């Protein structure tokens, strides 16, 4: 289906590892690559991961991602207070002939 | 420095029109596909429209198809979004964003450079 589903929120304590899931379908995640964005409220989104697993320069290696079938996930290890942000997955959708964003996940660092 | 700067937002009545502009600098503009993405305050990101490096390929979200037109001027390094027949649910912060890599498509790799956005408010 042409929807990307993310959990509304996740939380963790400093130093912990958290994961954010992104579930899609055959027209998006299965057949195209997944990107992940980080957005601190009040600022523009920042590309965190592209092409399923690739980190742009400047993104710490604490951030990693994977994809399998119609699902993808973002992992953040060694959680830090500055990681508290909204995270979005995105993938090209062949049915829509355009980009599809997940609903976003708010990460709270306790 | 890679930079995108949007302008042209404002308050408009339902049924009205606006043209958004996005000025690009610090990179070779016509190497990249470009997109418009919007965000209602407190809500998620929504893709609006995209255009390939030479304007030959364009796409629109169903919600704006037939009302919005994307275009670009590679000589001046500008991206545009002409918005007609505006509705209340078009109210949002509109970002322009560059697609990374050198494919020139508005799909493919992620959007690696974003502007700060321009606010569009549709209200009577």
HADDOCK unambig.tbl for C-alpha pairs under 7 A between the chains (distance, minus, plus):
assign (segid A and resid 35 and name CA) (segid B and resid 110 and name CA) 5.78 0.50 0.50
assign (segid A and resid 43 and name CA) (segid B and resid 116 and name CA) 6.96 0.50 0.50
assign (segid A and resid 44 and name CA) (segid B and resid 114 and name CA) 6.50 0.50 0.50
assign (segid A and resid 44 and name CA) (segid B and resid 115 and name CA) 6.85 0.50 0.50
assign (segid A and resid 44 and name CA) (segid B and resid 116 and name CA) 5.59 0.50 0.50
assign (segid A and resid 45 and name CA) (segid B and resid 114 and name CA) 7.00 0.50 0.50
assign (segid A and resid 47 and name CA) (segid B and resid 110 and name CA) 6.84 0.50 0.50
assign (segid A and resid 47 and name CA) (segid B and resid 111 and name CA) 6.48 0.50 0.50
assign (segid A and resid 47 and name CA) (segid B and resid 112 and name CA) 5.40 0.50 0.50
assign (segid A and resid 50 and name CA) (segid B and resid 109 and name CA) 6.10 0.50 0.50
assign (segid A and resid 50 and name CA) (segid B and resid 110 and name CA) 5.31 0.50 0.50
assign (segid A and resid 51 and name CA) (segid B and resid 109 and name CA) 6.11 0.50 0.50
assign (segid A and resid 92 and name CA) (segid B and resid 107 and name CA) 6.53 0.50 0.50
assign (segid A and resid 97 and name CA) (segid B and resid 59 and name CA) 6.85 0.50 0.50
assign (segid A and resid 98 and name CA) (segid B and resid 59 and name CA) 6.47 0.50 0.50
assign (segid A and resid 98 and name CA) (segid B and resid 61 and name CA) 6.96 0.50 0.50
assign (segid A and resid 99 and name CA) (segid B and resid 47 and name CA) 5.89 0.50 0.50
assign (segid A and resid 100 and name CA) (segid B and resid 47 and name CA) 6.74 0.50 0.50
assign (segid A and resid 101 and name CA) (segid B and resid 45 and name CA) 6.37 0.50 0.50
assign (segid A and resid 101 and name CA) (segid B and resid 46 and name CA) 6.42 0.50 0.50
assign (segid A and resid 103 and name CA) (segid B and resid 44 and name CA) 5.52 0.50 0.50
assign (segid A and resid 104 and name CA) (segid B and resid 44 and name CA) 6.04 0.50 0.50
